[in-house]
Amino acid sequence: CIYSWTSFTAPFLVDVCHLLSRVNASLTWRLRIMTFAIISAGTGLLFIGRRVILYKENVIRVAFQSSILLVAPLLWLILIFMPNPDMWLPTTLTIATSVIPCILSARSFWRHDVDACGRW
């Protein structure tokens, strides 16, 4: 088994090494560095992608919490340039203090109070 494996793969690997050495010799130093950087970045993205899939729930939680760092200043800038706060501020506060908690409570209610058979 080992002999057949080495008799097949050894010539293949030798040919690949010769091909890569010829390609490497034809490249300039700048292209070699760029090729190395692209291969390194691709490998890093592959490893990061595997970890993201493995820890999907934690990544989603961290992404949500860190999105506040982007959304809060953007919301602040939008609110600064809004005209006449007497028109939209009461409506926004009403929605934030009553409608959103009501929707979240209903969602929690439907998620937890129905058993596996669909009975209350």
N, C-alpha and C positions, 0 to 999 in steps of 0.2 A: 504494500500500500504506500509506504513512504517512498519507495523507488519510483513508482508511477507518478506520484505527486511531484517529486523533484524533477523527473524527466519532462514533465509537462510545464511546470511553472518556471523552472530555471531558465530555459531559453527565452521564454516570454519576458521575464524580468530583465534579462540581459538586453534584449531588443528595446525594451522601454527605456532602460538607462541610457543606451546609446542615442536613442531619439531625443531624450530630454537633454543630454549633454550637447548635442548638436544645436538644439533650439536655444539652449542657454548661451552657447558660444556666439550665436548670431544676434543676440539681444545686446543693446547698450546698457550701461549701468543704470540709467534712469528707468528703462523698461523693466529691468530686473527688480528694482526696488518697488516699482508699481505693481508688478506681478506678485511679489511677496506680500505687499500690503493688501491686495485684493484677495489672495488666498487666505491670509490671516483674518481679514474682516469677515469673509464668508464662513470660516470655521467658527469664529466667535459668534456670529449670528446664529449658526446652527446650534451651538451649545446654549445660547440664551433662549432660543426657541424651544428647545427641549425642557429647560427649567420653567419657562412660562407655562407650558402645557402641564408640567408636573405640579406646579403650585398655582394653578389657575385662579382659585378662589382668593388666595392672598394677594395675587397680582391685581385682581379686580378691585379689591378693597383698598390697596395702596394707590392705585390709579385714581379711584374716586376721591380719596382724601387729598391727593396732590392736585387734582383738577381744581380744587378750591383756590389754590394759589394763582391759577390763571383766570378763573371765572370772577373772583371777588374784585380784583382791580378793574377788569373789563366792565363789570356791572357798575362799579363806582363811577367810571368815566361816562357810561351811558346815562346814569342818573344825574350827573352834573349838567349835562346838556339837554335834559328834558325840560320843556317849557311848562310853566304853571303847575307846581306840585299840588295845588289845591284840587285839581281835577283827578289825577291818577293816584295820589297817595292814599286816600281813604279806601278806594277799591282794592289796591294792592295789599293793604294791611288786612282788609276783610278776608281776602282770599288766603293770605298767609296764616291767619289765625283761626279760620274756621273750615274752609273748604279742603285745604291740604291735610290737616289732621283727620278730618272726616273720611277722606279717601283712604288714608293709611290705616285707620281703624277698621274700615270695612274690608280692606284687603287682608288684614290680619285675622279678622273674624272668619272670612271665607276659607282661609288657609288652614285654620286650626280646629274649627268646630264641626267639620264634616268628617265622619270616620271613613274607613276603607270601602264600605259598601254604599256610601253616599247618603247614609242616614244621619239625622241630627243627633 
